[in-house]
Amino acid sequence: MLISTFYEATDNRAGRAEVHQGPTGYYIEFYRADGSLITTEYFPNHSIHYVEDAAENWTFGIKQLNG
């Protein structure tokens, strides 16, 4: 289930991070500006606040994706 969406558009980047709740916890799907999925990151032992902060940090360019 989609919980929230964060958008970014800095340094010639644009995309979005979607926070979802699944059966084993929260996860974030990261998308490029063209809508293609970059990666999915799972947070099974973290609160919704932690996960939304991670999504927002990516939109600000603070959080880097591995892989």
C-alpha positions as a Python dict, from the first residue, in 0.01 Angstrom:
ca = {
    (1, 'M'): (0, 0, 0),
    (2, 'L'): (137, 340, -100),
    (3, 'I'): (186, 564, 206),
    (4, 'S'): (356, 876, 67),
    (5, 'T'): (552, 1014, -228),
    (6, 'F'): (849, 1251, -224),
    (7, 'Y'): (965, 1439, -535),
    (8, 'E'): (1305, 1586, -613),
    (9, 'A'): (1448, 1806, -883),
    (10, 'T'): (1797, 1928, -795),
    (11, 'D'): (2129, 1931, -976),
    (12, 'N'): (1972, 1825, -1308),
    (13, 'R'): (1814, 1523, -1135),
    (14, 'A'): (1445, 1460, -1109),
    (15, 'G'): (1261, 1165, -974),
    (16, 'R'): (1049, 1040, -690),
    (17, 'A'): (1062, 813, -388),
    (18, 'E'): (749, 621, -295),
    (19, 'V'): (708, 487, 59),
    (20, 'H'): (502, 167, 77),
    (21, 'Q'): (385, -68, 350),
    (22, 'G'): (409, -439, 279),
    (23, 'P'): (353, -756, 479),
    (24, 'T'): (705, -747, 629),
    (25, 'G'): (735, -372, 689),
    (26, 'Y'): (801, -52, 499),
    (27, 'Y'): (996, -9, 179),
    (28, 'I'): (1089, 267, -67),
    (29, 'E'): (1072, 246, -445),
    (30, 'F'): (1306, 498, -612),
    (31, 'Y'): (1217, 619, -962),
    (32, 'R'): (1396, 824, -1229),
    (33, 'A'): (1230, 1125, -1391),
    (34, 'D'): (1117, 906, -1683),
    (35, 'G'): (928, 680, -1442),
    (36, 'S'): (1166, 384, -1458),
    (37, 'L'): (1240, 207, -1131),
    (38, 'I'): (1594, 257, -999),
    (39, 'T'): (1579, 24, -699),
    (40, 'T'): (1370, -85, -403),
    (41, 'E'): (1503, -59, -49),
    (42, 'Y'): (1340, -251, 239),
    (43, 'F'): (1321, -137, 603),
    (44, 'P'): (1161, -428, 794),
    (45, 'N'): (1261, -313, 1143),
    (46, 'H'): (1212, 63, 1116),
    (47, 'S'): (927, 305, 1186),
    (48, 'I'): (735, 491, 919),
    (49, 'H'): (908, 811, 1037),
    (50, 'Y'): (1253, 663, 974),
    (51, 'V'): (1156, 540, 628),
    (52, 'E'): (994, 869, 525),
    (53, 'D'): (1305, 1055, 644),
    (54, 'A'): (1519, 826, 424),
    (55, 'A'): (1296, 895, 122),
    (56, 'E'): (1306, 1269, 184),
    (57, 'N'): (1684, 1263, 232),
    (58, 'W'): (1720, 1105, -113),
    (59, 'T'): (1514, 1384, -268),
    (60, 'F'): (1748, 1638, -107),
    (61, 'G'): (2056, 1456, -236),
    (62, 'I'): (2168, 1353, 113),
    (63, 'K'): (2100, 981, 82),
    (64, 'Q'): (2291, 792, -185),
    (65, 'L'): (2168, 470, -342),
    (66, 'N'): (2399, 171, -359),
    (67, 'G'): (2402, -35, -673),
}
